[in-house]
Amino acid sequence: MKNNIRVERAILRISQQELADAIGVTRQTIYAIENDKFIPSTELALKMSAYFGKTVNELFSL
C-alpha cells in the first residue's frame, strides 16, 4: 500500500514525532507506515485522515 504521509507532513512542516503524538502512536509507527513496512488499521488511517483534513483515499492507495 502506498501513502502520502511524508508529503503531507512536509506540507505542514511537522516531524514524525509531532504526528505520532497527535494521533496517539509511536514515532516508529509513523516511520514504518511512511516506508511501507506497516499497513495502518482502519482506525489509525481515519485518525490520520482527520488530522490532515484529507480523505483516506487521498492519503493511501493500493
SESEFI-195409 format. One line per field, with one value per residue: residue number from 1; residue in one letter; chain; x, y, z of N, C-alpha, C, O in turn. Coordinates in nm, 2 decimals, always signed. Each point is the difference from the previous one (the first is absolute). Layout:
BEGIN
resi: (NUM	...)
resn: (A	...)
chain: (A	...)
n.xx: (X	...)
n.yy: (Y	...)
n.zz: (Z	...)
ca.xx: (X	...)
ca.yy: (Y	...)
ca.zz: (Z	...)
c.xx: (X	...)
c.yy: (Y	...)
c.zz: (Z	...)
o.xx: (X	...)
o.yy: (Y	...)
o.zz: (Z	...)
***
This chain:
BEGIN
resi: (1	2	3	4	5	6	7	8	9	10	11	12	13	14	15	16	17	18	19	20	21	22	23	24	25	26	27	28	29	30	31	32	33	34	35	36	37	38	39	40	41	42	43	44	45	46	47	48	49	50	51	52	53	54	55	56	57	58	59	60	61	62)
resn: (M	K	N	N	I	R	V	E	R	A	I	L	R	I	S	Q	Q	E	L	A	D	A	I	G	V	T	R	Q	T	I	Y	A	I	E	N	D	K	F	I	P	S	T	E	L	A	L	K	M	S	A	Y	F	G	K	T	V	N	E	L	F	S	L)
chain: (A	A	A	A	A	A	A	A	A	A	A	A	A	A	A	A	A	A	A	A	A	A	A	A	A	A	A	A	A	A	A	A	A	A	A	A	A	A	A	A	A	A	A	A	A	A	A	A	A	A	A	A	A	A	A	A	A	A	A	A	A	A)
n.xx: (+0.08	-0.11	+0.20	-0.18	+0.03	+0.12	-0.11	-0.13	+0.11	+0.05	-0.17	-0.03	+0.12	-0.08	+0.04	+0.19	+0.19	+0.08	+0.11	+0.22	+0.14	+0.06	+0.16	+0.17	+0.15	+0.06	+0.17	+0.03	-0.15	+0.04	+0.15	-0.07	-0.10	+0.11	+0.05	-0.20	+0.04	-0.11	-0.11	-0.01	+0.01	-0.17	+0.01	+0.14	-0.08	-0.13	+0.11	+0.08	-0.14	-0.05	+0.14	+0.00	-0.15	+0.08	-0.02	-0.16	-0.20	-0.09	-0.10	-0.21	+0.19	-0.17)
n.yy: (-0.12	+0.07	+0.11	+0.10	-0.20	-0.15	-0.11	-0.18	-0.20	-0.11	-0.12	-0.20	-0.11	-0.19	+0.02	-0.11	+0.10	+0.15	-0.07	-0.05	+0.17	+0.09	-0.13	+0.11	+0.12	-0.20	+0.08	-0.13	+0.06	+0.18	-0.02	-0.10	+0.14	+0.14	-0.12	+0.10	+0.12	+0.19	-0.19	+0.21	+0.02	-0.15	-0.15	-0.17	-0.18	-0.13	-0.14	-0.19	-0.17	-0.12	-0.17	-0.18	-0.11	-0.19	+0.00	-0.14	+0.05	+0.15	-0.10	-0.08	-0.11	-0.06)
n.zz: (+0.00	-0.17	+0.03	+0.09	+0.09	-0.11	-0.16	+0.05	+0.02	-0.19	-0.08	+0.10	-0.16	-0.08	+0.22	-0.04	+0.06	-0.14	-0.18	+0.01	+0.02	-0.20	-0.08	+0.11	-0.12	-0.07	+0.12	+0.18	+0.16	+0.13	+0.17	+0.18	+0.14	+0.14	+0.17	+0.03	+0.19	-0.06	+0.04	-0.07	+0.22	+0.01	+0.17	-0.02	-0.11	+0.13	+0.13	-0.10	-0.03	+0.18	+0.05	-0.13	+0.12	+0.07	-0.23	+0.08	-0.08	+0.14	+0.17	-0.03	-0.03	-0.13)
ca.xx: (-0.08	+0.07	-0.07	+0.05	+0.01	+0.12	-0.03	-0.09	+0.08	+0.09	-0.08	-0.03	+0.13	+0.00	+0.08	-0.07	-0.03	-0.11	-0.12	-0.03	-0.06	-0.13	-0.10	+0.01	+0.08	+0.14	+0.07	+0.04	-0.11	+0.00	+0.11	-0.04	-0.11	+0.06	+0.09	-0.07	+0.03	-0.11	-0.13	-0.08	-0.14	-0.10	-0.01	+0.12	-0.01	-0.10	+0.06	+0.10	-0.08	-0.06	+0.11	+0.05	-0.12	+0.00	-0.07	+0.09	+0.04	+0.10	+0.12	+0.04	-0.04	+0.06)
ca.yy: (+0.12	+0.13	+0.10	+0.14	+0.05	+0.08	+0.13	+0.08	+0.06	+0.10	+0.11	+0.07	+0.02	-0.07	-0.11	-0.13	+0.00	+0.09	-0.07	-0.12	+0.06	+0.05	-0.10	-0.11	-0.12	+0.03	+0.05	-0.12	-0.04	+0.10	-0.04	-0.12	+0.03	+0.08	-0.09	-0.12	-0.12	-0.03	+0.05	+0.04	-0.05	+0.09	+0.11	+0.08	+0.07	+0.10	+0.10	+0.08	+0.07	+0.12	+0.09	+0.07	+0.06	-0.07	-0.13	-0.11	-0.03	+0.10	-0.03	-0.14	-0.06	-0.13)
ca.zz: (+0.00	-0.01	+0.07	-0.02	+0.14	+0.00	-0.07	+0.08	+0.11	-0.05	-0.02	+0.13	+0.07	+0.13	+0.01	+0.03	+0.15	+0.02	-0.05	+0.09	+0.13	-0.03	-0.03	+0.10	-0.04	+0.02	-0.12	-0.08	-0.08	-0.11	-0.09	-0.06	-0.10	-0.11	-0.07	-0.05	+0.08	+0.09	-0.05	+0.12	+0.02	-0.05	+0.10	-0.02	-0.12	+0.02	+0.08	-0.08	-0.09	+0.07	+0.04	-0.12	-0.07	-0.13	+0.01	+0.01	-0.14	-0.04	+0.07	-0.02	-0.13	-0.02)
c.xx: (+0.09	-0.07	+0.07	+0.02	+0.12	-0.03	-0.09	+0.07	+0.09	-0.08	-0.03	+0.12	-0.01	+0.09	-0.08	-0.05	-0.13	-0.13	-0.03	-0.07	-0.14	-0.11	+0.02	+0.07	+0.15	+0.06	+0.04	-0.11	-0.01	+0.11	-0.04	-0.10	+0.06	+0.08	-0.07	+0.03	-0.12	-0.12	-0.08	-0.14	-0.09	-0.01	+0.12	-0.01	-0.10	+0.05	+0.09	-0.08	-0.06	+0.11	+0.04	-0.12	-0.01	-0.09	+0.10	+0.05	+0.11	+0.14	+0.06	-0.05	+0.06	+0.10)
c.yy: (+0.12	+0.11	+0.14	+0.06	+0.09	+0.14	+0.09	+0.06	+0.11	+0.13	+0.08	+0.03	-0.06	-0.12	-0.13	-0.01	+0.09	-0.07	-0.12	+0.05	+0.04	-0.11	-0.12	-0.12	+0.04	+0.05	-0.11	-0.04	+0.09	-0.04	-0.13	+0.02	+0.07	-0.08	-0.13	-0.13	-0.04	+0.07	+0.04	-0.06	+0.11	+0.12	+0.10	+0.08	+0.11	+0.12	+0.09	+0.09	+0.13	+0.10	+0.09	+0.07	-0.06	-0.13	-0.11	-0.03	+0.10	-0.03	-0.13	-0.05	-0.14	+0.00)
c.zz: (+0.00	+0.08	-0.02	+0.14	+0.00	-0.07	+0.08	+0.12	-0.04	-0.02	+0.13	+0.08	+0.15	-0.01	+0.02	+0.14	+0.02	-0.05	+0.09	+0.13	-0.03	-0.02	+0.09	-0.03	+0.03	-0.13	-0.09	-0.09	-0.12	-0.10	-0.08	-0.11	-0.12	-0.09	-0.05	+0.07	+0.09	-0.06	+0.12	+0.00	-0.06	+0.09	-0.01	-0.13	+0.01	+0.08	-0.08	-0.10	+0.06	+0.03	-0.12	-0.07	-0.14	+0.02	+0.01	-0.14	-0.05	+0.07	-0.03	-0.13	-0.01	-0.12)
o.xx: (+0.09	-0.12	+0.12	+0.00	+0.00	+0.05	+0.02	-0.02	+0.01	+0.05	+0.00	+0.00	+0.04	+0.01	-0.12	-0.11	-0.09	-0.10	-0.12	-0.09	-0.09	-0.11	-0.08	-0.04	+0.03	-0.06	+0.00	+0.02	-0.03	-0.03	+0.02	+0.00	-0.03	+0.02	+0.07	+0.00	+0.01	+0.00	-0.03	-0.06	+0.04	-0.01	-0.02	+0.04	+0.02	-0.03	+0.00	+0.03	+0.00	-0.02	+0.01	+0.03	-0.04	-0.02	+0.12	+0.12	+0.08	+0.10	+0.12	-0.11	+0.10	+0.05)
o.yy: (+0.02	-0.01	+0.00	+0.13	+0.11	+0.10	+0.12	+0.12	+0.10	+0.11	+0.12	+0.06	+0.07	-0.06	+0.00	-0.05	-0.04	+0.01	-0.02	-0.07	-0.03	+0.01	-0.10	-0.11	+0.11	-0.01	+0.01	-0.05	-0.05	+0.00	+0.00	-0.06	-0.04	+0.02	-0.10	-0.11	-0.10	+0.11	-0.09	-0.03	+0.11	+0.12	+0.12	+0.12	+0.11	+0.11	+0.12	+0.11	+0.10	+0.12	+0.12	+0.08	+0.07	-0.05	+0.02	-0.04	-0.03	+0.03	-0.02	+0.03	-0.03	-0.11)
o.zz: (+0.08	+0.02	-0.05	+0.01	+0.06	+0.05	+0.01	+0.04	+0.07	+0.02	+0.00	+0.11	+0.09	-0.11	+0.02	+0.03	+0.08	+0.06	+0.03	+0.04	+0.09	+0.03	-0.01	+0.04	+0.04	-0.11	-0.12	-0.11	-0.11	-0.12	-0.12	-0.11	-0.11	-0.12	-0.03	-0.06	+0.07	-0.05	+0.08	-0.10	-0.02	-0.04	+0.01	+0.00	-0.06	-0.02	+0.01	-0.03	-0.05	-0.01	+0.01	-0.09	-0.09	+0.11	-0.03	-0.02	-0.09	-0.06	-0.01	-0.04	+0.06	-0.03)
***
